[in-house]
Amino acid sequence: MKRVTALGLLLVAAASCSSGSSDSTPTSVATIATTLAPTSTVPFTPGAPGVGDVYYPGLGNGGYDVQHYGLELTYDADGSVEADAAITAVATQNLSGFNLDFVGWEIDELTVDGSEVTFLRDGDELVITHRIPSGEHFKIELSYGGTPQPMQSAAIPIAIGWLAGPEGEQFVVAEPDAAHSWFPSNDHPTDKATFTFSITVPAGFMGAANGELTDVISSETTTTYHWSMDAPMAPYLATVVIGDGWELVEDPGSTETAGLQIRNMLPADLVGDAPVALAQTGEMINVLEEAFGPYPFDQYGIAVVDGFQHALENQTLSLFGRTMVEAPFFEYVHVHELAHQWFGNSVSVAQWSDIWLNEGFATFAELLWIEHLFGAEAYREEVANRTEVTRIAEYGPPATPPPNDLFNGSVYQRGALVLVALREEIGDDAFFATLRTYAERYADGNATTDNFIAVAEETSGHDLTDLFATWLYGQELPR
């Protein structure tokens, strides 16, 4: 599109300059045409080793767009994994080579379109030499194996990636930068793709992943679970959960209430004794749909593991630590992770610095749940309480979190208060229209803070410059 536009402008300019001479126009046009080389003569160059994230420039890669990840994993009870990854992508430039994000593991074989290629490993980068014309689809296939190891994130002070619990359960927690610690990927939320998973585990084990369980194949010694995530998904939201004796439990009540499949992966002792709030999933979806618009996927549920003290909104299968599920505040964490299916998963950040768009929105969902259960006065009281806590904590501006402490309290609590202030400023009708428009416009894609501000101003008809400057970027919490 850019080349056509430029050529059109140059031809207009050439015609204008030639008005005084009968033979100058053909000469000018010919000269201009020779400066715009056809695609076949554009040089073949390596794809960039990053996508330009302001906080984490090494994440992601340029020069191609992944369309699909097909992951086949065979887990052994000794903790080792043999894996095959088939990645289909399309070149966005003439490539002489490209990178994948991938760290650890032993690579047994690597091919592109069935041919062995030259590659080397440089830190977290897998550098592949192979010539691919712009616009051409290609397929990368890797066989690799080893014992999964967690990695230290650049954004948070805990190990993330493929983790193991005390009962031998295996689970993946990859936000924001650990997808490439367990499968080769373009590890940035701006390159979403569909996924399929084949998880082979010892007999008696359960293997779960994102999306829909499409098939189960059993033998005397193993069971293979096939899962499909047909909606675009950022690599960090891909997960695998494996447990000995875990079960996939359907929730017919929530399924009927929400009008979509609700299923949870639970350890045996929780199958008949799940927390009450888990049965409220359908009601929560209805409340959030009223505020945000239609639920963006075809399934939802949670997986419960031990040895993890947090919760993570993996697409369609949020992961919860056992202690979180047993805590008295579980229902608020539950609705928080559910809200991420809209904001974080369907609408993902284009830059990790905009993480408040995920966490502030999900924290605001907690306030909406309180308002639904107990009324407007309870909502206002909770807002007042959280405002005071935020003021005492002296949280900095939510739009500029520290890169080494990305998930600090500000992006949650001050991020939610940004939305509280916006709601008060423009009123309920415009506010909820803003949330629904934003969720619909950027569904299955990526957005920035500026995108959200633009939607809010467009929908409300207000100039919101001062409000967002104060609440998002001001050092002190406004009164």
PyMOL commands that set and color helices and strands:
alter all, ss='L'
color gray80, all
select helices_A, chain A and resi 2-17+24-35+39-41+179-181+235-237+252-258+268-271+276-292+322-325+330-339+352-354+356-374+376-393+403-405+409-441+449-460+465-473
alter helices_A, ss='H'
color red, helices_A
select strands_A, chain A and resi 45-46+64-75+81-91+95-101+106-112+115-116+118-122+125-132+137-146+151-152+159-164+170-173+193-202+205-209+212-218+222-233+240-244+247-250+261-266+299-300+302-305+311-312+318-321+347-349+445-447
alter strands_A, ss='S'
color yellow, strands_A
deselect
rebuild
show_as cartoon
